[in-house]
Every structure is written in structure tokens, then in C-alpha cells.
Amino acid sequence: MLQSVLINSLILMVGCLLLITACAPTGIYHTVQPGQTLYRIAKTYEVDERRLARVNRIKDPNQLKVSQKLFIPGVTQRRNISATTPTSASTSPQVATAPVVTKKQPTTTRIMPAVKTPTPSSATAVKSAKGIFVWPVKGTVLNKFGAQGQNIYKGIEIDVPEGTSVVAAASGKVIYSGNAIPGYGNLVILEHSDSYFSVYGYNQKTLVKSDDHVGQGEKIALSGLPPNGQSARLHFEIRKGKSAVNPILYLP
């Protein structure tokens, strides 16, 4: 309980510092539209193209897909990006194109009545959040989120060998990397868009420092042993603001 309060305090403190000192924001997410290239997106947002590719773990810029979300570090607002129209003689990089669906048009036109859009339920909201994070490690879940006997877990604990690579569950900014919070060992906390945070504890070693920007799937730590002497594992949390949520609902 004390450790969870300390993490909440740390998250709140980071938020206050951002407001007081007007620090540069973490960044935004840009949704790729038809005809947009990585080069044009990087140029429009005034971000180095190689850095943009590294943060988003893009190995081949030619494989950019429509509706793919790109994390743009250090940017406050979305910008309009004009599409690139390639010609047969063009040597420009391949651009994102929308799939073409050929459908036989009906001979008559049916006028549909107006339908009121329903208000999304909480179940719909959870379903839409599924898969926005990836697993930080591959292993068996030892302890699930919530009450387990006399213990209450704010996240999940995943059984992995000591020294296993721990990766970022989503693109974001490192707001903490250290071992000053009791009970978590070497700890990494990432800040993501939409007020999400992810927490990685019990690490043998951290590989990032505060203010680093990391891409989804980028290595951030090596797993280790919990301070209480239990077997090697990773403690993993996802938080929406200061509230801990069940990570399973956000993982693939």
C-alpha cells in the first residue's frame, strides 16, 4: 500500500512540475493518412526522420500503413500534412495507401432512416483499449491484478528468468528510473498519451534514464528478483492517471 502511494505521489509530482515549469510535453500520436510518408511527416513536425523511425521501431519506412499511429516526441499539436502523389517515374519512398474495395453498385438507391448513435458502454470502452499495450516480457502470470488471498496487487507479476529483456509496453517518456521506492527494486515508470502510465519493477538493471523517449517494444531493463526474496519475476502495472487498472484488459 505504501509503495503504491509513493508511485501515485511521484506521478502527481511529475504532473505538477510540468504545469509549474511549463516543460516540453511528452508528444502526441499522429495517425497516418493515405499518401503520407515518414519523410513528410517528420519534416512537417520538424523531427529528425531517423529519430522518428527509431522511436516507433520502424525498420522499413516504405512499409508505412494507413491508420498506423506514430508517436511524435516533443510536439504539442497535430499538424496538417499534405499527401504525396507518386507518378510512374517517381523515385520517392512508397507512401501509405488505403485498400481499394470493388463493390457492385445496386441498381436502386435505398434511403436509410436516421439512426441515433448509442452512448458507448464501459464494456465497449474496455474492448477498444484492448491491445494498445504489448507484453513487456513473455512468461506465466504468477499473481493477477486485484485481491489474491490477503494480498492486493496493483498490477500483475510475470514469471521470467533473471536477466530477461524487459521492453516498453507502449511508446512514451521515462519519468522515473531508479530504486528509491521501497519494495520495487530497480523501477522504471513510463508516461504515455491519454494520461496512461506503465510501471516495471523488480529489475536487475535499468537501461534508460529519466526524460528518455522510448518506442513500443524498445528494451528498457533487465528483469531481476523481488526484494522479498521470491523467485525471479517482473512486476508490471498500467495506470490511468493515478488509478491502477487491470493490465490484462489492455494487452493483446
FIKOLZA-1660 file (N, C-alpha, C; in steps of 0.1 Angstrom, whole numbers, plus 5000, padded with zeros to 4 digits):
% residues 252
   i   px   py   pz ch aa at
   1 5008 4988 5000  A  M  N
   1 5000 5000 5000  A  M CA
   1 5009 5013 5000  A  M  C
   2 5019 5013 5009  A  L  N
   2 5028 5024 5009  A  L CA
   2 5035 5027 4996  A  L  C
   3 5040 5015 4990  A  Q  N
   3 5046 5017 4977  A  Q CA
   3 5037 5023 4966  A  Q  C
   4 5025 5018 4966  A  S  N
   4 5015 5023 4956  A  S CA
   4 5013 5038 4958  A  S  C
   5 5012 5043 4971  A  V  N
   5 5010 5057 4974  A  V CA
   5 5022 5065 4969  A  V  C
   6 5034 5059 4971  A  L  N
   6 5046 5066 4966  A  L CA
   6 5046 5068 4951  A  L  C
   7 5042 5057 4944  A  I  N
   7 5041 5058 4929  A  I CA
   7 5031 5069 4925  A  I  C
   8 5019 5069 4932  A  N  N
   8 5009 5079 4929  A  N CA
   8 5014 5093 4931  A  N  C
   9 5022 5095 4943  A  S  N
   9 5028 5108 4946  A  S CA
   9 5038 5112 4935  A  S  C
  10 5046 5102 4930  A  L  N
  10 5056 5105 4920  A  L CA
  10 5049 5110 4907  A  L  C
  11 5038 5102 4903  A  I  N
  11 5031 5106 4891  A  I CA
  11 5025 5120 4892  A  I  C
  12 5019 5123 4904  A  L  N
  12 5013 5136 4906  A  L CA
  12 5023 5147 4906  A  L  C
  13 5035 5144 4913  A  M  N
  13 5045 5154 4913  A  M CA
  13 5050 5157 4899  A  M  C
  14 5052 5147 4891  A  V  N
  14 5056 5149 4877  A  V CA
  14 5046 5158 4870  A  V  C
  15 5033 5155 4872  A  G  N
  15 5023 5164 4865  A  G CA
  15 5024 5178 4870  A  G  C
  16 5026 5180 4883  A  C  N
  16 5026 5194 4888  A  C CA
  16 5039 5201 4883  A  C  C
  17 5050 5194 4882  A  L  N
  17 5062 5201 4877  A  L CA
  17 5060 5205 4862  A  L  C
  18 5053 5197 4855  A  L  N
  18 5051 5200 4841  A  L CA
  18 5042 5213 4840  A  L  C
  19 5032 5215 4849  A  L  N
  19 5024 5226 4849  A  L CA
  19 5032 5239 4854  A  L  C
  20 5040 5237 4864  A  I  N
  20 5046 5248 4870  A  I CA
  20 5058 5253 4862  A  I  C
  21 5065 5244 4856  A  T  N
  21 5077 5249 4849  A  T CA
  21 5075 5249 4834  A  T  C
  22 5063 5246 4829  A  A  N
  22 5059 5246 4815  A  A CA
  22 5070 5238 4807  A  A  C
  23 5073 5226 4812  A  C  N
  23 5083 5218 4805  A  C CA
  23 5077 5214 4791  A  C  C
  24 5085 5209 4783  A  A  N
  24 5081 5204 4770  A  A CA
  24 5072 5192 4771  A  A  C
  25 5061 5191 4764  A  P  N
  25 5052 5179 4766  A  P CA
  25 5059 5167 4761  A  P  C
  26 5053 5155 4765  A  T  N
  26 5058 5143 4760  A  T CA
  26 5057 5141 4745  A  T  C
  27 5046 5145 4739  A  G  N
  27 5045 5144 4725  A  G CA
  27 5030 5140 4722  A  G  C
  28 5028 5137 4709  A  I  N
  28 5014 5133 4705  A  I CA
  28 5015 5121 4696  A  I  C
  29 5003 5116 4693  A  Y  N
  29 5002 5105 4683  A  Y CA
  29 4996 5110 4670  A  Y  C
  30 5003 5107 4659  A  H  N
  30 4998 5111 4646  A  H CA
  30 4993 5098 4639  A  H  C
  31 4981 5099 4633  A  T  N
  31 4975 5088 4626  A  T CA
  31 4978 5090 4611  A  T  C
  32 4985 5080 4605  A  V  N
  32 4990 5081 4591  A  V CA
  32 4978 5081 4582  A  V  C
  33 4977 5090 4573  A  Q  N
  33 4967 5091 4563  A  Q CA
  33 4972 5087 4549  A  Q  C
  34 4963 5083 4540  A  P  N
  34 4967 5079 4526  A  P CA
  34 4976 5090 4520  A  P  C
  35 4987 5085 4514  A  G  N
  35 4996 5094 4507  A  G CA
  35 5007 5100 4516  A  G  C
  36 5007 5097 4528  A  Q  N
  36 5017 5104 4537  A  Q CA
  36 5029 5094 4539  A  Q  C
  37 5041 5100 4538  A  T  N
  37 5054 5093 4540  A  T CA
  37 5060 5097 4553  A  T  C
  38 5069 5088 4558  A  L  N
  38 5076 5091 4570  A  L CA
  38 5085 5104 4569  A  L  C
  39 5091 5106 4557  A  Y  N
  39 5099 5118 4555  A  Y CA
  39 5090 5130 4556  A  Y  C
  40 5078 5130 4550  A  R  N
  40 5070 5142 4550  A  R CA
  40 5064 5145 4564  A  R  C
  41 5061 5134 4571  A  I  N
  41 5056 5135 4585  A  I CA
  41 5067 5141 4594  A  I  C
  42 5079 5136 4593  A  A  N
  42 5090 5141 4601  A  A CA
  42 5093 5156 4598  A  A  C
  43 5093 5159 4585  A  K  N
  43 5096 5173 4581  A  K CA
  43 5085 5182 4586  A  K  C
  44 5072 5178 4585  A  T  N
  44 5061 5187 4589  A  T CA
  44 5062 5190 4604  A  T  C
  45 5066 5180 4612  A  Y  N
  45 5066 5181 4627  A  Y CA
  45 5080 5186 4631  A  Y  C
  46 5089 5188 4622  A  E  N
  46 5103 5192 4624  A  E CA
  46 5110 5183 4634  A  E  C
  47 5109 5170 4631  A  V  N
  47 5115 5160 4639  A  V CA
  47 5125 5152 4630  A  V  C
  48 5136 5148 4635  A  D  N
  48 5146 5140 4626  A  D CA
  48 5139 5127 4622  A  D  C
  49 5140 5124 4609  A  E  N
  49 5133 5113 4604  A  E CA
  49 5139 5100 4610  A  E  C
  50 5152 5099 4612  A  R  N
  50 5158 5087 4618  A  R CA
  50 5153 5085 4632  A  R  C
  51 5152 5096 4640  A  R  N
  51 5147 5095 4653  A  R CA
  51 5133 5091 4654  A  R  C
  52 5125 5096 4645  A  L  N
  52 5111 5092 4644  A  L CA
  52 5109 5077 4641  A  L  C
  53 5118 5072 4632  A  A  N
  53 5117 5058 4629  A  A CA
  53 5122 5050 4641  A  A  C
  54 5132 5054 4648  A  R  N
  54 5137 5047 4659  A  R CA
  54 5127 5046 4671  A  R  C
  55 5121 5058 4674  A  V  N
  55 5111 5058 4685  A  V CA
  55 5099 5049 4682  A  V  C
  56 5095 5048 4669  A  N  N
  56 5084 5040 4666  A  N CA
  56 5087 5026 4660  A  N  C
  57 5101 5023 4662  A  R  N
  57 5106 5010 4658  A  R CA
  57 5102 5006 4643  A  R  C
  58 5104 5016 4634  A  I  N
  58 5101 5014 4620  A  I CA
  58 5114 5010 4613  A  I  C
  59 5115 4998 4608  A  K  N
  59 5127 4993 4602  A  K CA
  59 5127 4997 4587  A  K  C
  60 5115 4997 4581  A  D  N
  60 5114 5000 4567  A  D CA
  60 5104 5011 4565  A  D  C
  61 5108 5024 4563  A  P  N
  61 5099 5035 4561  A  P CA
  61 5089 5033 4549  A  P  C
  62 5093 5024 4540  A  N  N
  62 5084 5022 4528  A  N CA
  62 5072 5013 4532  A  N  C
  63 5071 5007 4544  A  Q  N
  63 5060 4999 4548  A  Q CA
  63 5051 5006 4557  A  Q  C
  64 5051 5019 4557  A  L  N
  64 5041 5027 4565  A  L CA
  64 5027 5024 4561  A  L  C
  65 5018 5022 4570  A  K  N
  65 5004 5018 4567  A  K CA
  65 4994 5029 4571  A  K  C
  66 4983 5029 4563  A  V  N
  66 4973 5038 4567  A  V CA
  66 4967 5035 4580  A  V  C
  67 4963 5045 4588  A  S  N
  67 4958 5044 4602  A  S CA
  67 4968 5039 4612  A  S  C
  68 4981 5037 4608  A  Q  N
  68 4991 5034 4618  A  Q CA
  68 4994 5047 4626  A  Q  C
  69 4995 5045 4639  A  K  N
  69 4997 5056 4649  A  K CA
  69 5012 5057 4651  A  K  C
  70 5017 5070 4649  A  L  N
  70 5031 5073 4651  A  L CA
  70 5032 5082 4663  A  L  C
  71 5042 5079 4672  A  F  N
  71 5044 5088 4684  A  F CA
  71 5054 5099 4679  A  F  C
  72 5050 5112 4680  A  I  N
  72 5058 5123 4676  A  I CA
  72 5063 5130 4689  A  I  C
  73 5076 5127 4693  A  P  N
  73 5081 5133 4706  A  P CA
  73 5083 5148 4705  A  P  C
  74 5080 5155 4717  A  G  N
  74 5083 5169 4718  A  G CA
  74 5074 5178 4710  A  G  C
  75 5062 5173 4706  A  V  N
  75 5052 5181 4698  A  V CA
  75 5040 5184 4707  A  V  C
  76 5034 5196 4705  A  T  N
  76 5022 5199 4713  A  T CA
  76 5009 5198 4705  A  T  C
  77 5009 5200 4692  A  Q  N
  77 4997 5200 4685  A  Q CA
  77 4999 5192 4672  A  Q  C
  78 4988 5186 4667  A  R  N
  78 4988 5179 4654  A  R CA
  78 4988 5189 4643  A  R  C
  79 4995 5186 4632  A  R  N
  79 4996 5195 4621  A  R CA
  79 4991 5188 4608  A  R  C
  80 4986 5196 4599  A  N  N
  80 4981 5191 4586  A  N CA
  80 4993 5188 4577  A  N  C
  81 4992 5176 4572  A  I  N
  81 5003 5171 4563  A  I CA
  81 4997 5167 4549  A  I  C
  82 5002 5174 4539  A  S  N
  82 4997 5171 4526  A  S CA
  82 5002 5158 4521  A  S  C
  83 4994 5151 4513  A  A  N
  83 4998 5138 4508  A  A CA
  83 5007 5139 4496  A  A  C
  84 5015 5129 4494  A  T  N
  84 5024 5128 4483  A  T CA
  84 5018 5119 4472  A  T  C
  85 5017 5125 4460  A  T  N
  85 5011 5117 4449  A  T CA
  85 5022 5112 4440  A  T  C
  86 5026 5099 4441  A  P  N
  86 5037 5094 4432  A  P CA
  86 5033 5093 4418  A  P  C
  87 5042 5094 4409  A  T  N
  87 5040 5092 4395  A  T CA
  87 5048 5079 4391  A  T  C
  88 5046 5075 4379  A  S  N
  88 5052 5063 4374  A  S CA
  88 5067 5064 4373  A  S  C
  89 5072 5077 4371  A  A  N
  89 5086 5079 4370  A  A CA
  89 5092 5084 4383  A  A  C
  90 5084 5084 4394  A  S  N
  90 5089 5090 4407  A  S CA
  90 5098 5080 4414  A  S  C
  91 5107 5085 4421  A  T  N
  91 5116 5076 4429  A  T CA
  91 5114 5079 4444  A  T  C
  92 5103 5086 4447  A  S  N
  92 5100 5089 4461  A  S CA
  92 5097 5076 4469  A  S  C
  93 5099 5077 4482  A  P  N
  93 5096 5065 4490  A  P CA
  93 5081 5061 4489  A  P  C
  94 5078 5048 4491  A  Q  N
  94 5065 5043 4490  A  Q CA
  94 5056 5050 4500  A  Q  C
  95 5044 5054 4497  A  V  N
  95 5035 5061 4506  A  V CA
  95 5024 5052 4510  A  V  C
  96 5018 5056 4521  A  A  N
  96 5007 5048 4527  A  A CA
  96 4995 5049 4518  A  A  C
  97 4989 5038 4514  A  T  N
  97 4977 5038 4505  A  T CA
  97 4966 5030 4512  A  T  C
  98 4954 5035 4510  A  A  N
  98 4942 5029 4515  A  A CA
  98 4938 5017 4506  A  A  C
  99 4933 5006 4512  A  P  N
  99 4929 4995 4504  A  P CA
  99 4918 4998 4495  A  P  C
 100 4917 4993 4483  A  V  N
 100 4907 4996 4473  A  V CA
 100 4897 4984 4473  A  V  C
 101 4885 4986 4476  A  V  N
 101 4875 4976 4476  A  V CA
 101 4865 4978 4464  A  V  C
 102 4864 4968 4456  A  T  N
 102 4855 4970 4444  A  T CA
 102 4841 4963 4448  A  T  C
 103 4831 4971 4447  A  K  N
 103 4818 4966 4450  A  K CA
 103 4808 4969 4439  A  K  C
 104 4799 4959 4436  A  K  N
 104 4789 4962 4426  A  K CA
 104 4779 4971 4431  A  K  C
 105 4776 4982 4424  A  Q  N
 105 4767 4992 4429  A  Q CA
 105 4752 4987 4426  A  Q  C
 106 4743 4989 4436  A  P  N
 106 4730 4984 4434  A  P CA
 106 4723 4993 4423  A  P  C
 107 4713 4987 4417  A  T  N
 107 4705 4995 4406  A  T CA
 107 4696 5005 4412  A  T  C
 108 4692 5003 4425  A  T  N
 108 4683 5012 4432  A  T CA
 108 4689 5017 4444  A  T  C
 109 4685 5029 4448  A  T  N
 109 4690 5036 4460  A  T CA
 109 4680 5035 4471  A  T  C
 110 4684 5029 4482  A  R  N
 110 4675 5028 4494  A  R CA
 110 4679 5039 4504  A  R  C
 111 4669 5046 4508  A  I  N
 111 4671 5057 4517  A  I CA
 111 4669 5051 4531  A  I  C
 112 4680 5052 4539  A  M  N
 112 4680 5046 4553  A  M CA
 112 4676 5057 4563  A  M  C
 113 4667 5053 4572  A  P  N
 113 4663 5063 4583  A  P CA
 113 4675 5066 4591  A  P  C
 114 4674 5078 4597  A  A  N
 114 4685 5083 4606  A  A CA
 114 4685 5074 4619  A  A  C
 115 4697 5070 4623  A  V  N
 115 4699 5062 4635  A  V CA
 115 4706 5069 4645  A  V  C
 116 4701 5069 4657  A  K  N
 116 4708 5076 4668  A  K CA
 116 4720 5068 4673  A  K  C
 117 4731 5075 4674  A  T  N
 117 4744 5068 4678  A  T CA
 117 4743 5065 4693  A  T  C
 118 4744 5052 4697  A  P  N
 118 4743 5049 4711  A  P CA
 118 4756 5054 4719  A  P  C
 119 4753 5056 4731  A  T  N
 119 4764 5060 4740  A  T CA
 119 4773 5048 4743  A  T  C
 120 4786 5049 4741  A  P  N
 120 4795 5037 4744  A  P CA
 120 4794 5033 4759  A  P  C
 121 4793 5020 4761  A  S  N
 121 4792 5015 4775  A  S CA
 121 4806 5012 4780  A  S  C
 122 4808 5010 4793  A  S  N
 122 4821 5007 4798  A  S CA
 122 4827 4995 4792  A  S  C
 123 4819 4985 4788  A  A  N
 123 4824 4973 4782  A  A CA
 123 4830 4976 4768  A  A  C
 124 4823 4985 4761  A  T  N
 124 4829 4989 4748  A  T CA
 124 4842 4997 4750  A  T  C
 125 4843 5005 4760  A  A  N
 125 4855 5013 4762  A  A CA
 125 4867 5003 4765  A  A  C
 126 4864 4993 4773  A  V  N
 126 4875 4983 4777  A  V CA
 126 4879 4976 4764  A  V  C
 127 4869 4972 4756  A  K  N
 127 4872 4965 4743  A  K CA
 127 4881 4973 4734  A  K  C
 128 4878 4986 4733  A  S  N
 128 4885 4995 4724  A  S CA
 128 4900 4997 4729  A  S  C
 129 4902 4995 4743  A  A  N
 129 4915 4997 4748  A  A CA
 129 4924 4984 4747  A  A  C
 130 4918 4973 4744  A  K  N
 130 4925 4960 4743  A  K CA
 130 4936 4961 4732  A  K  C
 131 4948 4958 4736  A  G  N
 131 4959 4958 4726  A  G CA
 131 4966 4971 4724  A  G  C
 132 4963 4981 4732  A  I  N
 132 4971 4994 4730  A  I CA
 132 4984 4993 4736  A  I  C
 133 4986 4983 4745  A  F  N
 133 4999 4980 4751  A  F CA
 133 5003 4966 4747  A  F  C
 134 5016 4963 4747  A  V  N
 134 5021 4949 4744  A  V CA
 134 5027 4944 4757  A  V  C
 135 5029 4931 4757  A  W  N
 135 5035 4924 4769  A  W CA
 135 5050 4929 4770  A  W  C
 136 5054 4933 4782  A  P  N
 136 5068 4937 4784  A  P CA
 136 5077 4926 4784  A  P  C
 137 5072 4914 4788  A  V  N
 137 5080 4901 4787  A  V CA
 137 5070 4890 4784  A  V  C
 138 5076 4879 4780  A  K  N
 138 5068 4867 4778  A  K CA
 138 5070 4857 4789  A  K  C
 139 5059 4854 4796  A  G  N
 139 5060 4845 4807  A  G CA
 139 5047 4842 4813  A  G  C
 140 5047 4833 4824  A  T  N
 140 5035 4829 4831  A  T CA
 140 5031 4840 4841  A  T  C
 141 5018 4843 4842  A  V  N
 141 5014 4853 4852  A  V CA
 141 5013 4846 4865  A  V  C
 142 5021 4850 4875  A  L  N
 142 5021 4844 4888  A  L CA
 142 5010 4849 4897  A  L  C
 143 5009 4862 4897  A  N  N
 143 4999 4869 4905  A  N CA
 143 4991 4879 4896  A  N  C
 144 4978 4877 4897  A  K  N
 144 4969 4885 4889  A  K CA
 144 4965 4898 4896  A  K  C
 145 4959 4907 4888  A  F  N
 145 4955 4920 4894  A  F CA
 145 4944 4919 4903  A  F  C
 146 4944 4926 4914  A  G  N
 146 4933 4926 4924  A  G CA
 146 4937 4918 4936  A  G  C
 147 4926 4914 4944  A  A  N
 147 4928 4907 4956  A  A CA
 147 4931 4892 4954  A  A  C
 148 4942 4888 4960  A  Q  N
 148 4947 4874 4959  A  Q CA
 148 4949 4870 4973  A  Q  C
 149 4939 4863 4980  A  G  N
 149 4941 4860 4994  A  G CA
 149 4941 4872 5002  A  G  C
 150 4951 4874 5010  A  Q  N
 150 4953 4886 5019  A  Q CA
 150 4960 4897 5012  A  Q  C
 151 4965 4895 5000  A  N  N
 151 4973 4905 4992  A  N CA
 151 4964 4911 4982  A  N  C
 152 4967 4924 4979  A  I  N
 152 4960 4931 4969  A  I CA
 152 4971 4936 4959  A  I  C
 153 4970 4932 4947  A  Y  N
 153 4980 4935 4937  A  Y CA
 153 4975 4947 4928  A  Y  C
 154 4983 4957 4926  A  K  N
 154 4980 4968 4918  A  K CA
 154 4984 4966 4903  A  K  C
 155 4990 4954 4901  A  G  N
 155 4994 4951 4887  A  G CA
 155 4995 4936 4886  A  G  C
 156 5003 4930 4878  A  I  N
 156 5005 4916 4876  A  I CA
 156 5020 4913 4878  A  I  C
 157 5023 4901 4882  A  E  N
 157 5037 4896 4883  A  E CA
 157 5039 4885 4873  A  E  C
 158 5049 4886 4865  A  I  N
 158 5051 4877 4854  A  I CA
 158 5064 4869 4857  A  I  C
 159 5063 4856 4856  A  D  N
 159 5075 4847 4859  A  D CA
 159 5084 4847 4847  A  D  C
 160 5096 4852 4848  A  V  N
 160 5106 4852 4838  A  V CA
 160 5120 4849 4844  A  V  C
 161 5129 4843 4837  A  P  N
 161 5143 4842 4843  A  P CA
 161 5150 4855 4845  A  P  C
 162 5158 4855 4855  A  E  N
 162 5166 4867 4859  A  E CA
 162 5174 4871 4847  A  E  C
 163 5174 4884 4843  A  G  N
 163 5182 4889 4832  A  G CA
 163 5174 4890 4819  A  G  C
 164 5161 4886 4819  A  T  N
 164 5153 4887 4807  A  T CA
 164 5151 4901 4803  A  T  C
 165 5151 4904 4790  A  S  N
 165 5149 4918 4785  A  S CA
 165 5135 4922 4787  A  S  C
 166 5133 4934 4793  A  V  N
 166 5120 4940 4796  A  V CA
 166 5119 4951 4785  A  V  C
 167 5107 4951 4778  A  V  N
 167 5105 4961 4768  A  V CA
 167 5094 4971 4772  A  V  C
 168 5094 4983 4766  A  A  N
 168 5083 4992 4768  A  A CA
 168 5070 4987 4762  A  A  C
 169 5059 4987 4770  A  A  N
 169 5046 4982 4766  A  A CA
 169 5040 4992 4756  A  A  C
 170 5044 5004 4756  A  A  N
 170 5039 5014 4746  A  A CA
 170 5050 5025 4745  A  A  C
 171 5049 5033 4734  A  S  N
 171 5058 5044 4733  A  S CA
 171 5055 5055 4743  A  S  C
 172 5066 5061 4748  A  G  N
 172 5064 5071 4758  A  G CA
 172 5076 5077 4763  A  G  C
 173 5075 5084 4775  A  K  N
 173 5087 5091 4781  A  K CA
 173 5090 5085 4794  A  K  C
 174 5103 5083 4797  A  V  N
 174 5107 5078 4810  A  V CA
 174 5106 5090 4821  A  V  C
 175 5097 5088 4831  A  I  N
 175 5096 5098 4841  A  I CA
 175 5103 5094 4854  A  I  C
 176 5107 5081 4855  A  Y  N
 176 5114 5076 4867  A  Y CA
 176 5122 5064 4863  A  Y  C
 177 5135 5064 4868  A  S  N
 177 5143 5052 4866  A  S CA
 177 5153 5052 4878  A  S  C
 178 5150 5043 4888  A  G  N
 178 5158 5043 4900  A  G CA
 178 5153 5032 4910  A  G  C
 179 5158 5033 4922  A  N  N
 179 5155 5023 4932  A  N CA
 179 5151 5030 4946  A  N  C
 180 5145 5042 4945  A  A  N
 180 5142 5049 4957  A  A CA
 180 5129 5046 4963  A  A  C
 181 5120 5038 4956  A  I  N
 181 5107 5035 4961  A  I CA
 181 5108 5021 4967  A  I  C
 182 5107 5019 4980  A  P  N
 182 5108 5006 4987  A  P CA
 182 5099 4996 4981  A  P  C
 183 5104 4983 4980  A  G  N
 183 5095 4972 4976  A  G CA
 183 5095 4969 4961  A  G  C
 184 5101 4978 4953  A  Y  N
 184 5100 4977 4938  A  Y CA
 184 5114 4974 4932  A  Y  C
 185 5125 4974 4940  A  G  N
 185 5138 4972 4935  A  G CA
 185 5141 4983 4924  A  G  C
 186 5148 4980 4914  A  N  N
 186 5151 4989 4903  A  N CA
 186 5138 4991 4895  A  N  C
 187 5133 5003 4895  A  L  N
 187 5120 5006 4889  A  L CA
 187 5121 5016 4877  A  L  C
 188 5112 5013 4868  A  V  N
 188 5111 5022 4856  A  V CA
 188 5096 5026 4855  A  V  C
 189 5093 5039 4853  A  I  N
 189 5079 5043 4851  A  I CA
 189 5079 5051 4838  A  I  C
 190 5070 5048 4829  A  L  N
 190 5068 5055 4816  A  L CA
 190 5055 5062 4816  A  L  C
 191 5055 5074 4810  A  E  N
 191 5043 5082 4808  A  E CA
 191 5039 5081 4793  A  E  C
 192 5027 5078 4790  A  H  N
 192 5022 5077 4777  A  H CA
 192 5011 5087 4774  A  H  C
 193 5006 5087 4762  A  S  N
 193 4995 5096 4758  A  S CA
 193 4982 5093 4766  A  S  C
 194 4972 5102 4766  A  D  N
 194 4959 5099 4772  A  D CA
 194 4960 5096 4787  A  D  C
 195 4970 5102 4794  A  S  N
 195 4971 5100 4808  A  S CA
 195 4974 5086 4813  A  S  C
 196 4980 5078 4804  A  Y  N
 196 4984 5064 4808  A  Y CA
 196 4998 5064 4813  A  Y  C
 197 5001 5055 4823  A  F  N
 197 5014 5053 4828  A  F CA
 197 5016 5038 4829  A  F  C
 198 5029 5033 4827  A  S  N
 198 5032 5019 4829  A  S CA
 198 5044 5018 4839  A  S  C
 199 5043 5008 4847  A  V  N
 199 5053 5006 4858  A  V CA
 199 5060 4992 4857  A  V  C
 200 5073 4992 4858  A  Y  N
 200 5081 4980 4856  A  Y CA
 200 5090 4979 4869  A  Y  C
 201 5087 4969 4877  A  G  N
 201 5095 4967 4889  A  G CA
 201 5103 4954 4891  A  G  C
 202 5111 4953 4901  A  Y  N
 202 5119 4941 4904  A  Y CA
 202 5130 4939 4894  A  Y  C
 203 5135 4950 4887  A  N  N
 203 5145 4948 4877  A  N CA
 203 5159 4946 4883  A  N  C
 204 5167 4938 4876  A  Q  N
 204 5181 4936 4879  A  Q CA
 204 5189 4949 4876  A  Q  C
 205 5185 4955 4864  A  K  N
 205 5192 4967 4859  A  K CA
 205 5182 4975 4850  A  K  C
 206 5183 4988 4851  A  T  N
 206 5175 4996 4842  A  T CA
 206 5184 5001 4831  A  T  C
 207 5179 5002 4819  A  L  N
 207 5187 5006 4807  A  L CA
 207 5183 5020 4802  A  L  C
 208 5174 5027 4809  A  V  N
 208 5170 5040 4804  A  V CA
 208 5171 5050 4816  A  V  C
 209 5171 5063 4813  A  K  N
 209 5171 5073 4823  A  K CA
 209 5160 5083 4821  A  K  C
 210 5157 5090 4832  A  S  N
 210 5146 5100 4831  A  S CA
 210 5147 5109 4819  A  S  C
 211 5136 5112 4813  A  D  N
 211 5134 5121 4801  A  D CA
 211 5138 5114 4788  A  D  C
 212 5142 5101 4789  A  D  N
 212 5144 5094 4776  A  D CA
 212 5130 5092 4770  A  D  C
 213 5130 5092 4756  A  H  N
 213 5118 5088 4749  A  H CA
 213 5121 5074 4743  A  H  C
 214 5111 5065 4745  A  V  N
 214 5113 5051 4740  A  V CA
 214 5101 5047 4732  A  V  C
 215 5104 5038 4722  A  G  N
 215 5093 5033 4714  A  G CA
 215 5088 5020 4719  A  G  C
 216 5076 5017 4715  A  Q  N
 216 5069 5004 4719  A  Q CA
 216 5078 4993 4715  A  Q  C
 217 5081 4984 4725  A  G  N
 217 5089 4972 4722  A  G CA
 217 5104 4975 4724  A  G  C
 218 5108 4987 4728  A  E  N
 218 5122 4990 4730  A  E CA
 218 5127 4985 4744  A  E  C
 219 5139 4980 4744  A  K  N
 219 5144 4974 4757  A  K CA
 219 5147 4985 4767  A  K  C
 220 5141 4984 4779  A  I  N
 220 5143 4994 4789  A  I CA
 220 5149 4989 4802  A  I  C
 221 5150 4975 4804  A  A  N
 221 5155 4970 4816  A  A CA
 221 5158 4955 4815  A  A  C
 222 5165 4949 4825  A  L  N
 222 5167 4935 4826  A  L CA
 222 5160 4930 4839  A  L  C
 223 5152 4920 4838  A  S  N
 223 5144 4915 4849  A  S CA
 223 5153 4910 4860  A  S  C
 224 5147 4910 4872  A  G  N
 224 5155 4906 4884  A  G CA
 224 5147 4899 4894  A  G  C
 225 5151 4900 4907  A  L  N
 225 5144 4894 4918  A  L CA
 225 5137 4904 4927  A  L  C
 226 5126 4901 4932  A  P  N
 226 5119 4910 4941  A  P CA
 226 5126 4911 4954  A  P  C
 227 5125 4922 4961  A  P  N
 227 5133 4924 4974  A  P CA
 227 5129 4914 4985  A  P  C
 228 5117 4908 4984  A  N  N
 228 5113 4899 4994  A  N CA
 228 5119 4885 4993  A  N  C
 229 5128 4883 4983  A  G  N
 229 5135 4870 4981  A  G CA
 229 5127 4860 4973  A  G  C
 230 5116 4863 4967  A  Q  N
 230 5109 4853 4959  A  Q CA
 230 5116 4851 4946  A  Q  C
 231 5111 4842 4938  A  S  N
 231 5117 4838 4925  A  S CA
 231 5117 4850 4915  A  S  C
 232 5126 4849 4905  A  A  N
 232 5127 4860 4895  A  A CA
 232 5114 4862 4889  A  A  C
 233 5110 4875 4886  A  R  N
 233 5098 4879 4880  A  R CA
 233 5098 4894 4877  A  R  C
 234 5088 4898 4869  A  L  N
 234 5086 4913 4866  A  L CA
 234 5073 4917 4872  A  L  C
 235 5074 4928 4879  A  H  N
 235 5061 4935 4884  A  H CA
 235 5057 4945 4874  A  H  C
 236 5045 4944 4869  A  F  N
 236 5041 4953 4858  A  F CA
 236 5027 4959 4861  A  F  C
 237 5026 4972 4860  A  E  N
 237 5013 4979 4862  A  E CA
 237 5010 4988 4850  A  E  C
 238 4997 4990 4848  A  I  N
 238 4992 5001 4839  A  I CA
 238 4983 5010 4848  A  I  C
 239 4985 5023 4846  A  R  N
 239 4977 5032 4854  A  R CA
 239 4971 5042 4845  A  R  C
 240 4958 5046 4847  A  K  N
 240 4951 5056 4840  A  K CA
 240 4950 5068 4850  A  K  C
 241 4959 5078 4848  A  G  N
 241 4960 5088 4858  A  G CA
 241 4967 5082 4870  A  G  C
 242 4961 5083 4882  A  K  N
 242 4966 5077 4894  A  K CA
 242 4960 5064 4897  A  K  C
 243 4950 5060 4889  A  S  N
 243 4943 5047 4893  A  S CA
 243 4949 5035 4886  A  S  C
 244 4952 5025 4893  A  A  N
 244 4957 5013 4888  A  A CA
 244 4946 5005 4881  A  A  C
 245 4948 5000 4869  A  V  N
 245 4938 4993 4861  A  V CA
 245 4944 4979 4858  A  V  C
 246 4935 4969 4855  A  N  N
 246 4939 4956 4852  A  N CA
 246 4947 4955 4839  A  N  C
 247 4960 4953 4839  A  P  N
 247 4968 4952 4826  A  P CA
 247 4963 4943 4816  A  P  C
 248 4956 4932 4820  A  I  N
 248 4952 4922 4811  A  I CA
 248 4941 4928 4801  A  I  C
 249 4934 4938 4805  A  L  N
 249 4924 4944 4797  A  L CA
 249 4930 4953 4786  A  L  C
 250 4943 4956 4787  A  Y  N
 250 4949 4965 4777  A  Y CA
 250 4960 4958 4769  A  Y  C
 251 4963 4945 4772  A  L  N
 251 4973 4937 4765  A  L CA
 251 4966 4929 4754  A  L  C
 252 4974 4925 4744  A  P  N
 252 4968 4917 4733  A  P CA
 252 4962 4904 4738  A  P  C
% end
